[in-house]
């Protein structure tokens, strides 16, 4: 049996690293990527340099994987950046464009570079790391949530288009996940005094939740499940909180969800 080849973006730490390690244990040959790459021998998988905001970098990395292994069976689009809780008007247009350039257009670049190879193979899996914020946006997280909404819509459309070619597309939807991701969040570039107190309130609440959040392993397991089943679903939640939120979003009245979000973040009614 041929070893399957996986490409995982944003694999230097957190969800990407955990996913790459889990796929290796499952028998995949894994190429991870980050903007800086990594020295050989540091991991159980090979690291390549890839900047998802650069067309040239994406093309070079994908071509290198194909040169080394001849194919790509699984693409995991994980690379992304976050922004610290802030009012939507505290994020400039330039900063919003930068967030989309990584979280959405970066995913789009890598996918468009990989799909032609999968079409020629007649088989492939594309797994996009989304978020519960893709179906349940939170206040003071508008721009990040918007990128994840875009990932949800793009993935669903793409799955319809590619399934007749033997390629399936899936979105993984984690909730709060205990990684170093929050340590690297962008700060809003146009902070306003009007939002100072509420930023502090929301930040405090998120830090409280993160203390008991599940680790990145739950996301890695969801990725492996989506990659392994014969007939994958379009969406998989990752972890207990994500599962509860998906059920609530599906069955609870909108008014109840609205009140619950505000109560949880300790916002005025």
LINCORZI-V632926 format. One record per residue. N is the residue number from 1. BURIAL is # if it has 9 or more other ideal C-beta (glycine too) atoms within 8 Angstrom, else .. Layout:
BEGIN
n=(N N)
burial=(BURIAL BURIAL)
END
This chain:
BEGIN
n=(1 2 3 4 5 6 7 8 9 10 11 12 13 14 15 16 17 18 19 20 21 22 23 24 25 26 27 28 29 30 31 32 33 34 35 36 37 38 39 40 41 42 43 44 45 46 47 48 49 50 51 52 53 54 55 56 57 58 59 60 61 62 63 64 65 66 67 68 69 70 71 72 73 74 75 76 77 78 79 80 81 82 83 84 85 86 87 88 89 90 91 92 93 94 95 96 97 98 99 100 101 102 103 104 105 106 107 108 109 110 111 112 113 114 115 116 117 118 119 120 121 122 123 124 125 126 127 128 129 130 131 132 133 134 135 136 137 138 139 140 141 142 143 144 145 146 147 148 149 150 151 152 153 154 155 156 157 158 159 160 161 162 163 164 165 166 167 168 169 170 171 172 173 174 175 176 177 178 179 180 181 182 183 184 185 186 187 188 189 190 191 192 193 194 195 196 197 198 199 200 201 202 203 204 205 206 207 208 209 210 211 212 213 214 215 216 217 218 219 220 221 222 223 224 225 226 227 228 229 230 231 232 233 234 235 236 237 238 239 240 241 242 243 244 245 246 247 248 249 250 251 252 253 254 255 256 257 258 259 260 261 262 263 264 265 266 267 268 269)
burial=(. . . # # # # # # # # # . # # # # # # # # # # # . . . # . # # # # # . . # # . . . . # . # . # # # # . # # . . . # # # # # # . # # # . . # . . # # # # # # # # # # # # # . # # . . # # . . . # # . # # # # # # # # # # # # # # . # # # . # # # . # . . # # # # # # # # # # # # # # # # # # # # # # # # # # # # # . # # # . # # . . # # . . # # # # # # # # # # # # . # . # # . . # # . # # . # # . . # # . # # . # # # . # # . . # # . . # # # # # # # # # # # # # # # . . . . # . # # # # # # . # # # . # # . # # . . # . . . . # . # # # # . . # . # . .)
END
